[in-house]
Structure formats: C-alpha cells, structure tokens
C-alpha cells in the first residue's frame, strides 16, 4: 500500500470526482484512476460505485475514508507543528465558532500580534463544530457550553446575559427591560433544538410556568434576527451578539440570572501546539 494510492483515494472520496481530484493533486486523471484501481486490485475490494457524475463510496470505501481522514489529519497537524515555530511567523490556523461574535475579539487580538498566520474560521451548530475539533479538521473552536468529552479541554472565555430582540412594531419595544412574566402568550422565535441560548430561556420559562407562542423556529442567529426585523415575533441572543437595526430594539430581562457562556475547546493532545499556548495566554491575561 503506497501513500500516493491512499492520497488519491482520499481526494476522490472527498470530492466525489476523479477529474476534480486530479486537479487538486496536480496529476493526470489516468494517474489517479490507476492508483485507486491498484489499491482495489491489491486487496480485492471495490472502493467506489463508479458513476459518470458522482462516484459513491462502497461500505468498505466509507470505512477506509474514515481512516484516511484521520491519517491525513494527523499528517497535517504534524506539518503545522513544524511550521508554527515559537515566533509563529508562518502557518495556518483553522478555528470554529458557534457564535462568530464571541470569537472575533480573540481572533483580532491574535492577528494583531501574529499577522503572518492565516486564520480560517468555520461556523455552524454546536455538534458540527465540536465534531470537527474531535476529528482534527479544526485546531480549536468556541462553544457555548463546557464539553465533557475527556479528549477535549474546555476553557471559559466569557459570559453575557441573554437579551430580547423586539420588533419596533411590538408593544414592548418602548421598554428597555422587562420581567420574564411579561412574555406570557408572546410570539417568540426560537433557535434550533440544541441551542444553548434557547435552553437557557426555555428552562426559565418552564420553571416559572410562563406560556409563550412558539410557532416559528429558525436554525441561525441571522435568521431569527431577520424574522424579528420583519415583525414575526420576539427573538433572543447573547448580549454580545445583538446587532442593531432600525426595525428592532434590545430589551434586558431583569429576572433572568442564567447567562450565556463561551468556551474555547481543543484536543488535549494539541496543548503543546504553539498557537494553542498563545490563545491560552491571551485568555489568562484577560
């Protein structure tokens, strides 16, 4: 089994195309095809269901792709470790964030001190970002909860109150703060299940026996904000995530004590990575 064969298989599996894999690897398509075929013949297996527009993985192909993903992730980490010397004059850093607003202050500070390091930020749901850190696709990420996985380190960054985003057309828009009880029977726009901010608000409403109208759920902060702008109901975010707009106003919640938190997470095995040490130092300095 040759490294080039595994590299060709992995790239085809990732892109679903022999021709696209050839472009990425800067070799000819016949070379890619031959390397994958040699791998299949050597072990008497079929790795792809070959189709003109989409080459789907077989069961054994999917299993091999899981292993090559881990293998090339480790290889990439080793490369980054060698590149990212103590001065961090070169290198790349892949970071994830459930809430970009929580991550950007740390990113800005890092770029101010180490402008040569290229940073790529991925956004998504908590489970998606967490799994990307566990698989090695991301070196670190920001989550809204402390992850209990023993492979991960979770370091608290900040906390902020949950605030309401109220349409200017709503009767409550003239206020600056309210009690939760004033949301009785109000139309509230929810984030998707799994949202930490949603859980904070729902738990408190349930504890206090407050009923709301919940007939709209949107799976992004941008989406719920737009829905409030259009007057479809009251939404909610962490204070640092509120973005002003002429059609909405922000209300504080007097009797909601539970706060939204932000955590930096990374694999324990990456603690020696210079870039992780720098982020931890920034956080400890405040």
C-alpha positions in Angstrom: 0.0 0.0 0.0 1.5 3.3 -1.1 0.9 6.7 0.3 0.1 8.1 -3.1 -2.6 5.5 -3.6 -4.2 6.4 -0.3 -3.9 10.1 -1.1 -5.6 9.6 -4.5 -8.4 7.5 -2.9 -8.9 10.1 -0.1 -9.2 13.0 -2.5 -11.6 11.2 -4.9 -13.7 10.2 -1.9 -13.7 13.7 -0.5 -14.6 15.4 -3.9 -16.7 12.6 -5.5 -14.8 13.0 -8.7 -11.6 11.5 -10.3 -11.2 14.6 -12.5 -11.5 17.1 -9.6 -9.1 15.0 -7.6 -6.6 15.1 -10.4 -6.9 18.9 -10.5 -6.4 19.3 -6.7 -3.4 16.9 -6.7 -2.0 18.4 -9.9 -1.6 15.0 -11.6 -3.3 13.5 -14.6 -6.7 11.8 -14.2 -5.4 8.4 -15.6 -2.8 8.5 -12.8 -5.5 9.0 -10.2 -7.6 6.2 -11.7 -4.7 3.8 -11.9 -3.6 4.4 -8.3 -7.1 3.8 -7.0 -7.5 0.7 -9.2 -4.2 -0.7 -8.0 -5.4 -0.3 -4.4 -8.6 -2.1 -5.1 -6.9 -4.9 -7.0 -4.2 -5.4 -4.3 -6.8 -6.1 -1.7 -9.6 -7.4 -3.9 -12.1 -4.8 -2.9 -14.3 -2.2 -4.6 -14.0 1.2 -3.1 -16.4 3.2 -5.3 -19.7 2.7 -7.2 -18.4 4.4 -10.3 -20.8 6.8 -12.0 -20.3 9.5 -14.5 -21.3 12.4 -12.4 -20.9 11.1 -8.8 -18.5 8.3 -7.6 -20.2 7.0 -4.4 -18.2 5.1 -1.8 -19.0 1.4 -1.1 -19.2 0.2 2.5 -15.5 -0.6 2.7 -14.8 2.6 0.9 -16.6 4.6 3.6 -14.6 2.7 6.3 -11.3 3.4 4.5 -12.2 7.1 4.1 -12.7 7.4 7.9 -9.2 6.0 8.4 -7.6 8.2 5.7 -9.4 11.3 7.1 -7.7 10.6 10.5 -4.4 9.8 8.9 -4.2 12.9 6.8 -5.4 15.0 9.7 -2.5 13.8 11.8 -0.2 14.4 9.0 -1.5 17.9 8.6 -1.1 18.5 12.4 2.5 17.4 12.2 3.2 19.7 9.4 1.6 22.6 11.3 3.6 21.8 14.4 6.8 22.0 12.4 5.7 25.2 10.6 4.4 27.0 13.6 7.7 27.8 15.3 7.9 29.7 18.6 7.6 33.1 16.8 4.6 31.9 14.8 5.9 33.7 11.7 4.2 31.2 9.3 1.4 28.7 9.4 -2.3 28.3 9.2 -4.9 28.0 11.9 -8.4 26.6 11.4 -10.9 27.7 14.0 -14.6 27.0 14.5 -17.3 29.1 16.2 -20.9 28.6 17.1 -21.1 32.4 17.6 -18.5 34.4 15.5 -19.2 37.4 17.7 -17.8 35.6 20.7 -14.7 34.5 18.8 -13.8 37.7 16.9 -12.2 39.6 19.8 -9.8 36.8 20.4 -9.1 36.5 16.7 -8.5 40.2 16.4 -6.0 40.1 19.3 -4.2 37.2 17.8 -4.0 38.8 14.3 -2.7 42.0 15.9 0.3 40.1 17.4 0.8 37.4 14.7 -0.4 38.9 11.4 1.5 36.4 9.3 -0.6 33.4 10.5 -3.5 32.7 8.2 -6.8 32.1 10.1 -9.8 30.3 8.6 -13.0 30.4 10.7 -15.8 27.9 10.2 -19.3 28.5 11.7 -22.1 26.0 12.4 -24.1 24.3 15.1 -22.5 23.1 18.4 -22.4 19.4 17.4 -20.9 20.2 14.0 -18.2 22.4 15.4 -17.4 20.0 18.3 -17.1 17.0 15.9 -14.8 19.0 13.6 -12.5 19.6 16.6 -12.6 15.9 17.6 -11.8 14.8 14.0 -8.9 17.1 13.7 -10.5 19.3 11.0 -10.3 22.3 13.4 -7.5 23.1 15.9 -9.8 24.9 18.2 -13.3 26.3 18.5 -15.7 28.4 20.5 -18.7 26.7 22.1 -21.5 28.0 24.3 -21.0 25.1 26.9 -18.3 23.2 28.6 -17.9 20.0 26.7 -17.5 16.9 29.0 -15.6 14.8 26.4 -12.4 13.5 28.0 -10.4 14.2 24.8 -11.2 17.9 24.9 -10.1 20.8 27.0 -12.8 23.5 27.7 -11.6 26.9 28.9 -14.1 29.6 29.8 -13.8 32.8 27.8 -16.7 35.0 28.8 -20.3 35.2 29.9 -23.1 37.6 29.0 -26.8 38.0 29.7 -29.5 36.8 27.3 -31.3 39.7 25.8 -34.5 40.0 23.8 -34.7 41.3 20.2 -38.1 43.0 19.8 -39.7 44.4 16.6 -40.3 48.1 16.7 -44.0 47.3 15.9 -44.3 45.3 19.2 -45.9 47.0 22.3 -42.8 46.1 24.4 -40.5 48.0 22.0 -40.8 51.2 24.0 -39.3 49.5 27.1 -35.6 49.0 27.9 -36.1 46.0 30.3 -38.9 43.6 31.3 -39.5 40.6 33.6 -39.9 37.2 32.0 -43.6 37.1 33.1 -44.3 39.8 30.6 -43.6 37.3 27.8 -46.8 35.4 28.7 -48.5 34.5 25.4 -46.0 36.5 23.3 -44.8 35.2 19.9 -41.2 34.0 20.5 -39.0 32.9 17.6 -36.7 30.0 18.6 -33.3 28.8 17.5 -33.0 25.1 16.7 -33.0 22.4 19.4 -29.5 22.2 20.8 -29.0 25.9 21.0 -27.6 26.8 24.5 -29.3 30.2 24.5 -32.7 28.5 23.7 -32.2 26.1 26.6 -31.5 28.9 29.0 -34.7 30.7 28.1 -36.9 27.6 27.8 -35.7 26.2 31.2 -36.5 29.5 32.9 -39.9 29.9 31.2 -40.8 26.3 32.2 -39.6 26.9 35.8 -41.8 29.9 36.1 -44.8 28.4 34.3 -44.8 31.0 31.6 -46.5 30.1 28.3 -45.4 31.6 25.0 -46.5 31.2 21.4 -43.8 29.1 19.7 -44.8 28.6 16.0 -41.5 29.6 14.3 -38.1 28.0 14.6 -35.0 29.1 12.6 -31.6 27.4 12.7 -29.4 30.5 12.7 -28.9 33.7 14.6 -29.1 35.7 11.4 -32.4 34.1 10.6 -34.1 34.8 13.9 -32.9 38.4 13.7 -34.3 38.9 10.2 -37.6 37.3 11.4 -37.8 39.9 14.2 -37.0 42.7 11.7 -39.9 41.5 9.7 -42.1 41.7 12.8 -42.7 38.0 13.1 -42.0 37.9 16.8 -39.5 38.4 19.7 -36.2 36.6 19.4 -33.2 36.4 21.8 -29.4 36.3 21.7 -26.4 36.7 24.0 -25.7 40.4 24.6 -22.5 40.4 22.6 -24.4 39.0 19.6 -27.0 41.7 19.3 -26.8 43.7 16.1 -28.8 46.9 15.9 -31.3 47.6 13.1 -33.9 50.4 12.7 -36.7 47.9 12.9 -35.7 46.2 16.2 -34.8 47.1 19.7 -33.0 45.3 22.5 -34.6 44.6 25.9 -32.8 43.4 29.0 -34.5 40.7 31.2 -34.4 41.7 34.8 -35.1 38.3 36.4 -33.1 36.0 34.1 -30.0 35.3 36.1 -28.6 32.4 34.0 -26.1 33.7 31.5 -24.8 32.6 28.1 -21.2 31.4 28.3 -18.4 31.0 25.8 -15.6 28.3 25.9 -12.5 27.7 24.0 -12.2 24.0 23.2 -9.3 22.0 21.7 -7.9 18.4 21.8 -5.8 17.6 24.8 -3.1 16.2 22.5 -2.7 19.7 20.9 -1.9 21.5 24.1 1.8 21.7 23.1 0.9 23.4 19.8 2.4 26.9 19.9 -0.8 28.5 18.6 -2.9 26.9 21.4 -0.4 28.1 24.0 -0.8 31.7 22.7 -4.6 31.5 22.8 -4.5 30.2 26.4 -2.1 33.0 27.3 -4.4 35.6 25.8 -7.3 34.3 27.8 -5.5 34.1 31.0 -4.4 37.8 30.6 -7.9 38.8 30.0 
